[in-house]
């Protein structure tokens, strides 16, 4: 792995998991960059609709994928969204928490796309 400075991503876990296999890393990162935006959009829709059961299940679905790319702060924030929606607590904060994550997700996608351009 070349030494790129990431603001949101830490690929150490993925590098360890893949044994440094750049083909596998590419597959995982491309899938993440392709699948996560529509998953986040769906979460946003469920929050707007106040469908808390679907919101917590969607947050739960997205959360582990953030571990692969080392976005642990966002993973924790999704855990908070999941818990609030699941237990119907602090519901007013859910939309704000997601909105605060969106710009950082955009940075994450940019970092991962830039990294993808550097590997075979």
C-alpha positions in Angstrom: 0.0 0.0 0.0 1.4 3.4 -0.9 1.4 6.0 1.8 -1.6 8.2 1.2 -2.9 10.4 3.9 -6.6 9.8 4.5 -8.9 12.0 6.6 -11.7 9.5 6.9 -10.3 6.1 5.8 -7.8 3.8 7.5 -7.2 0.8 5.2 -5.1 -1.1 7.8 -7.9 -3.5 8.6 -8.6 -4.2 5.0 -4.9 -4.7 4.2 -4.7 -7.2 7.0 -7.9 -8.9 6.1 -6.8 -9.2 2.4 -3.2 -10.2 3.2 -2.3 -7.2 0.9 -4.0 -8.7 -2.1 -4.6 -5.7 -4.2 -7.2 -7.5 -6.4 -9.3 -8.2 -3.4 -8.8 -4.7 -2.0 -9.9 -3.3 -5.3 -13.1 -5.5 -5.3 -14.0 -4.5 -1.8 -13.4 -0.8 -2.2 -15.2 -0.7 -5.6 -18.2 -2.4 -4.0 -18.2 -0.1 -1.1 -18.0 3.0 -3.3 -20.8 1.6 -5.5 -23.2 0.3 -2.8 -22.8 2.6 0.1 -24.3 5.8 -1.5 -27.6 4.1 -2.4 -27.7 2.4 1.1 -27.2 5.8 2.7 -29.9 7.4 0.5 -32.3 4.6 1.6 -31.4 5.3 5.2 -32.1 9.0 4.7 -35.5 8.2 3.1 -36.5 6.0 6.0 -35.5 8.7 8.5 -37.5 11.3 6.5 -40.5 9.0 6.5 -39.9 8.3 10.3 -40.0 4.6 9.6 -37.8 3.8 12.5 -37.8 0.1 12.2 -36.5 0.3 8.6 -34.1 3.0 9.6 -32.4 1.0 12.3 -32.2 -2.1 10.1 -30.7 0.0 7.3 -28.1 1.6 9.7 -27.3 -1.9 11.0 -26.8 -3.1 7.4 -24.4 -0.2 6.5 -22.4 -0.1 9.7 -20.1 -3.1 9.2 -19.0 -2.0 5.8 -17.5 1.1 7.3 -15.2 -1.1 9.4 -13.6 -2.5 6.2 -12.5 1.0 5.2 -11.5 2.1 8.7 -14.2 4.8 9.0 -14.7 3.9 12.7 -16.0 7.3 13.8 -18.8 7.1 11.2 -19.4 3.5 12.2 -19.9 4.7 15.8 -22.3 7.4 14.6 -24.3 4.9 12.6 -24.5 2.8 15.8 -25.9 5.8 17.6 -28.5 6.3 14.7 -29.3 2.6 14.9 -29.8 2.6 18.6 -31.9 5.7 18.6 -34.2 4.4 15.9 -34.4 0.9 17.4 -35.2 2.1 20.9 -37.2 5.1 19.8 -35.0 7.4 21.8 -33.7 10.8 20.8 -35.4 10.6 17.5 -35.1 14.3 16.8 -31.3 13.9 16.6 -31.2 11.2 14.0 -31.6 13.3 10.9 -29.0 15.8 12.2 -26.5 13.0 12.9 -26.9 11.6 9.4 -26.7 15.1 7.8 -23.4 15.7 9.7 -22.0 12.5 8.3 -22.8 13.1 4.6 -20.0 15.6 3.8 -17.5 13.2 5.5 -18.9 10.3 3.5 -18.2 12.3 0.4 -14.6 12.8 1.5 -14.3 9.1 2.2 -15.6 8.2 -1.3 -13.1 10.7 -2.8 -10.2 9.2 -0.7 -11.1 5.6 -1.7 -11.5 6.5 -5.4 -8.1 8.3 -5.3 -6.6 5.2 -3.7 -8.2 2.9 -6.3 -6.5 4.9 -9.1 -3.1 4.0 -7.5 -3.5 0.2 -7.3 -3.4 -2.4 -10.0 
